[in-house]
Amino acid sequence: MSELTVGSPAPDFDLAADGGGRVSLSALKGRKVVLYFYPKDDTPGCTKEAIAFSGLADSFEEAGATIVGVSPDKAEKHDKFKAKHDLKVLLGADTDTDVANRYGVWVEKSMYGRKYMGIERSTFLIDAEGRIATIWRKVKVAGHAEAVLEAVRELG
């Protein structure tokens, strides 16, 4: 699969979500979607990122955007993560990493000399027509949610 670029159609997805529901890109057509990929529930960076997006959830809603966080964790784990931190974002369970692969964020990583496969923290802003408007790769959490909100507002 070729790498996704700005202007590319965003790959559709249909994932189990927190709360026993499902989330799909096709069901969100006509809305802007902030699709952010993160490695694992309840780890320091992932928790900070989810809390930052949750803190701005009302502003994203006012700007016409839905926030969807995706990790390989199961939906039941997402439920516990949301409850523990009072999160206001929708969380999708990509347990087979199919969506992460289609978005090019399931990558080889290395820690302490050990190589393994995992999620590269990335965010995709998808416009109301289902095209990728902005891509952030190798995201640093500090200030990221605010930068994404600004991009959503600029998208109009």
Short mmCIF file of the C-alpha atoms (twelve columns), coordinates in Angstrom:
data_MODEL
# 
_entry.id   MODEL 
# 
loop_
_atom_site.group_PDB 
_atom_site.id 
_atom_site.type_symbol 
_atom_site.label_atom_id 
_atom_site.label_alt_id 
_atom_site.label_comp_id 
_atom_site.label_asym_id 
_atom_site.label_seq_id 
_atom_site.Cartn_x 
_atom_site.Cartn_y 
_atom_site.Cartn_z 
_atom_site.pdbx_PDB_model_num 
ATOM 1   C CA . MET A 1   0.000   0.000  0.000  1 
ATOM 2   C CA . SER A 2   1.271   3.461  -0.838 1 
ATOM 3   C CA . GLU A 3   1.780   5.964  1.935  1 
ATOM 4   C CA . LEU A 4   -1.175  8.208  2.684  1 
ATOM 5   C CA . THR A 5   -0.740  11.855 1.777  1 
ATOM 6   C CA . VAL A 6   -2.755  15.035 2.176  1 
ATOM 7   C CA . GLY A 7   -5.638  14.894 -0.291 1 
ATOM 8   C CA . SER A 8   -5.780  11.067 -0.320 1 
ATOM 9   C CA . PRO A 9   -9.092  9.406  0.465  1 
ATOM 10  C CA . ALA A 10  -8.963  8.262  4.090  1 
ATOM 11  C CA . PRO A 11  -9.256  4.483  4.413  1 
ATOM 12  C CA . ASP A 12  -12.608 3.526  5.888  1 
ATOM 13  C CA . PHE A 13  -12.686 1.612  9.140  1 
ATOM 14  C CA . ASP A 14  -15.273 -0.072 11.315 1 
ATOM 15  C CA . LEU A 15  -14.099 -0.832 14.847 1 
ATOM 16  C CA . ALA A 16  -15.548 -2.010 18.121 1 
ATOM 17  C CA . ALA A 17  -15.663 1.039  20.382 1 
ATOM 18  C CA . ASP A 18  -15.872 1.828  24.045 1 
ATOM 19  C CA . GLY A 19  -19.327 1.514  25.581 1 
ATOM 20  C CA . GLY A 20  -20.163 -1.559 23.476 1 
ATOM 21  C CA . GLY A 21  -20.721 0.398  20.269 1 
ATOM 22  C CA . ARG A 22  -18.938 0.663  16.961 1 
ATOM 23  C CA . VAL A 23  -17.227 3.521  15.174 1 
ATOM 24  C CA . SER A 24  -16.733 3.802  11.423 1 
ATOM 25  C CA . LEU A 25  -15.495 6.537  9.143  1 
ATOM 26  C CA . SER A 26  -18.429 6.036  6.766  1 
ATOM 27  C CA . ALA A 27  -20.883 6.711  9.619  1 
ATOM 28  C CA . LEU A 28  -19.086 10.020 10.293 1 
ATOM 29  C CA . LYS A 29  -19.249 11.217 6.661  1 
ATOM 30  C CA . GLY A 30  -20.150 14.893 6.499  1 
ATOM 31  C CA . ARG A 31  -18.183 15.635 9.698  1 
ATOM 32  C CA . LYS A 32  -14.531 16.389 10.190 1 
ATOM 33  C CA . VAL A 33  -12.776 13.531 11.971 1 
ATOM 34  C CA . VAL A 34  -9.671  13.713 14.138 1 
ATOM 35  C CA . LEU A 35  -8.313  10.160 14.008 1 
ATOM 36  C CA . TYR A 36  -5.458  9.728  16.423 1 
ATOM 37  C CA . PHE A 37  -3.463  6.550  16.889 1 
ATOM 38  C CA . TYR A 38  -1.784  5.838  20.208 1 
ATOM 39  C CA . PRO A 39  0.168   2.815  21.466 1 
ATOM 40  C CA . LYS A 40  -1.604  1.719  24.653 1 
ATOM 41  C CA . ASP A 41  -4.301  2.677  27.150 1 
ATOM 42  C CA . ASP A 42  -3.245  3.968  30.548 1 
ATOM 43  C CA . THR A 43  0.416   4.666  29.785 1 
ATOM 44  C CA . PRO A 44  1.813   8.115  30.644 1 
ATOM 45  C CA . GLY A 45  2.007   9.672  27.154 1 
ATOM 46  C CA . CYS A 46  -1.204  8.091  25.915 1 
ATOM 47  C CA . THR A 47  -3.073  9.208  29.028 1 
ATOM 48  C CA . LYS A 48  -1.810  12.795 28.657 1 
ATOM 49  C CA . GLU A 49  -2.838  12.836 24.999 1 
ATOM 50  C CA . ALA A 50  -6.333  11.470 25.700 1 
ATOM 51  C CA . ILE A 51  -6.818  13.949 28.563 1 
ATOM 52  C CA . ALA A 52  -5.675  16.833 26.330 1 
ATOM 53  C CA . PHE A 53  -8.124  15.885 23.551 1 
ATOM 54  C CA . SER A 54  -10.884 15.364 26.144 1 
ATOM 55  C CA . GLY A 55  -10.238 18.789 27.658 1 
ATOM 56  C CA . LEU A 56  -10.869 20.352 24.251 1 
ATOM 57  C CA . ALA A 57  -13.748 18.032 23.259 1 
ATOM 58  C CA . ASP A 58  -16.364 20.816 23.419 1 
ATOM 59  C CA . SER A 59  -14.232 23.063 21.195 1 
ATOM 60  C CA . PHE A 60  -13.749 20.257 18.666 1 
ATOM 61  C CA . GLU A 61  -17.517 19.657 18.685 1 
ATOM 62  C CA . GLU A 62  -18.185 23.372 18.106 1 
ATOM 63  C CA . ALA A 63  -15.786 23.201 15.139 1 
ATOM 64  C CA . GLY A 64  -17.759 20.248 13.707 1 
ATOM 65  C CA . ALA A 65  -15.186 17.542 14.443 1 
ATOM 66  C CA . THR A 66  -15.439 14.116 16.033 1 
ATOM 67  C CA . ILE A 67  -12.356 12.807 17.854 1 
ATOM 68  C CA . VAL A 68  -11.588 9.091  17.567 1 
ATOM 69  C CA . GLY A 69  -8.626  7.563  19.374 1 
ATOM 70  C CA . VAL A 70  -7.424  4.175  18.128 1 
ATOM 71  C CA . SER A 71  -5.115  1.652  19.765 1 
ATOM 72  C CA . PRO A 72  -4.742  -2.145 19.647 1 
ATOM 73  C CA . ASP A 73  -6.366  -2.432 23.102 1 
ATOM 74  C CA . LYS A 74  -9.714  -4.213 23.427 1 
ATOM 75  C CA . ALA A 75  -12.914 -2.165 23.799 1 
ATOM 76  C CA . GLU A 76  -13.322 -3.391 27.393 1 
ATOM 77  C CA . LYS A 77  -9.911  -1.942 28.263 1 
ATOM 78  C CA . HIS A 78  -10.953 1.330  26.593 1 
ATOM 79  C CA . ASP A 79  -14.004 1.403  28.906 1 
ATOM 80  C CA . LYS A 80  -11.777 1.192  31.995 1 
ATOM 81  C CA . PHE A 81  -9.365  3.800  30.580 1 
ATOM 82  C CA . LYS A 82  -12.219 6.234  29.857 1 
ATOM 83  C CA . ALA A 83  -13.801 5.763  33.276 1 
ATOM 84  C CA . LYS A 84  -10.516 6.112  35.162 1 
ATOM 85  C CA . HIS A 85  -9.600  9.415  33.475 1 
ATOM 86  C CA . ASP A 86  -13.098 10.771 32.651 1 
ATOM 87  C CA . LEU A 87  -12.262 10.846 28.943 1 
ATOM 88  C CA . LYS A 88  -14.633 12.520 26.470 1 
ATOM 89  C CA . VAL A 89  -13.292 11.004 23.246 1 
ATOM 90  C CA . LEU A 90  -14.475 7.946  21.337 1 
ATOM 91  C CA . LEU A 91  -12.002 5.057  21.480 1 
ATOM 92  C CA . GLY A 92  -11.794 2.384  18.785 1 
ATOM 93  C CA . ALA A 93  -10.289 -1.069 19.316 1 
ATOM 94  C CA . ASP A 94  -7.964  -2.030 16.455 1 
ATOM 95  C CA . THR A 95  -7.063  -5.380 18.016 1 
ATOM 96  C CA . ASP A 96  -5.816  -6.924 14.752 1 
ATOM 97  C CA . THR A 97  -3.967  -3.674 13.778 1 
ATOM 98  C CA . ASP A 98  -5.662  -3.720 10.356 1 
ATOM 99  C CA . VAL A 99  -6.576  -0.021 10.538 1 
ATOM 100 C CA . ALA A 100 -3.127  0.933  11.863 1 
ATOM 101 C CA . ASN A 101 -1.596  -0.917 8.909  1 
ATOM 102 C CA . ARG A 102 -3.863  0.820  6.384  1 
ATOM 103 C CA . TYR A 103 -2.920  4.210  7.840  1 
ATOM 104 C CA . GLY A 104 0.786   3.279  7.871  1 
ATOM 105 C CA . VAL A 105 1.241   3.684  11.634 1 
ATOM 106 C CA . TRP A 106 1.977   0.031  12.544 1 
ATOM 107 C CA . VAL A 107 5.764   0.241  12.353 1 
ATOM 108 C CA . GLU A 108 8.938   -1.358 13.605 1 
ATOM 109 C CA . LYS A 109 10.086  0.330  16.783 1 
ATOM 110 C CA . SER A 110 13.062  -0.213 19.008 1 
ATOM 111 C CA . MET A 111 13.629  0.198  22.724 1 
ATOM 112 C CA . TYR A 112 16.837  -0.692 24.555 1 
ATOM 113 C CA . GLY A 113 18.096  -2.416 21.417 1 
ATOM 114 C CA . ARG A 114 15.015  -4.647 21.131 1 
ATOM 115 C CA . LYS A 115 12.995  -4.342 17.924 1 
ATOM 116 C CA . TYR A 116 9.230   -4.852 17.952 1 
ATOM 117 C CA . MET A 117 6.110   -3.788 16.055 1 
ATOM 118 C CA . GLY A 118 3.930   -1.058 17.509 1 
ATOM 119 C CA . ILE A 119 1.867   2.063  16.889 1 
ATOM 120 C CA . GLU A 120 3.654   5.235  15.806 1 
ATOM 121 C CA . ARG A 121 1.778   8.019  17.603 1 
ATOM 122 C CA . SER A 122 0.088   9.797  14.686 1 
ATOM 123 C CA . THR A 123 -2.963  11.929 13.974 1 
ATOM 124 C CA . PHE A 124 -4.969  12.339 10.777 1 
ATOM 125 C CA . LEU A 125 -7.413  15.184 10.208 1 
ATOM 126 C CA . ILE A 126 -10.060 13.970 7.768  1 
ATOM 127 C CA . ASP A 127 -12.337 16.497 6.081  1 
ATOM 128 C CA . ALA A 128 -16.112 16.169 5.745  1 
ATOM 129 C CA . GLU A 129 -15.700 14.553 2.300  1 
ATOM 130 C CA . GLY A 130 -13.479 11.795 3.695  1 
ATOM 131 C CA . ARG A 131 -10.129 13.109 2.435  1 
ATOM 132 C CA . ILE A 132 -7.022  13.520 4.528  1 
ATOM 133 C CA . ALA A 133 -6.519  17.235 5.257  1 
ATOM 134 C CA . THR A 134 -3.500  17.092 7.588  1 
ATOM 135 C CA . ILE A 135 -1.152  14.397 8.912  1 
ATOM 136 C CA . TRP A 136 0.943   14.535 12.062 1 
ATOM 137 C CA . ARG A 137 3.477   11.702 12.469 1 
ATOM 138 C CA . LYS A 138 5.733   10.880 15.414 1 
ATOM 139 C CA . VAL A 139 3.569   13.137 17.571 1 
ATOM 140 C CA . LYS A 140 4.913   14.761 20.706 1 
ATOM 141 C CA . VAL A 141 2.001   15.069 23.133 1 
ATOM 142 C CA . ALA A 142 2.689   18.546 24.580 1 
ATOM 143 C CA . GLY A 143 0.606   21.108 22.655 1 
ATOM 144 C CA . HIS A 144 -0.577  18.567 20.071 1 
ATOM 145 C CA . ALA A 145 -4.329  18.667 20.827 1 
ATOM 146 C CA . GLU A 146 -4.245  22.471 20.586 1 
ATOM 147 C CA . ALA A 147 -2.438  22.331 17.227 1 
ATOM 148 C CA . VAL A 148 -4.995  19.847 15.888 1 
ATOM 149 C CA . LEU A 149 -7.882  22.045 17.075 1 
ATOM 150 C CA . GLU A 150 -6.341  25.022 15.251 1 
ATOM 151 C CA . ALA A 151 -6.100  22.935 12.057 1 
ATOM 152 C CA . VAL A 152 -9.740  21.839 12.430 1 
ATOM 153 C CA . ARG A 153 -10.807 25.477 12.742 1 
ATOM 154 C CA . GLU A 154 -8.712  26.489 9.708  1 
ATOM 155 C CA . LEU A 155 -10.364 23.712 7.682  1 
ATOM 156 C CA . GLY A 156 -13.612 25.635 8.098  1 
# 
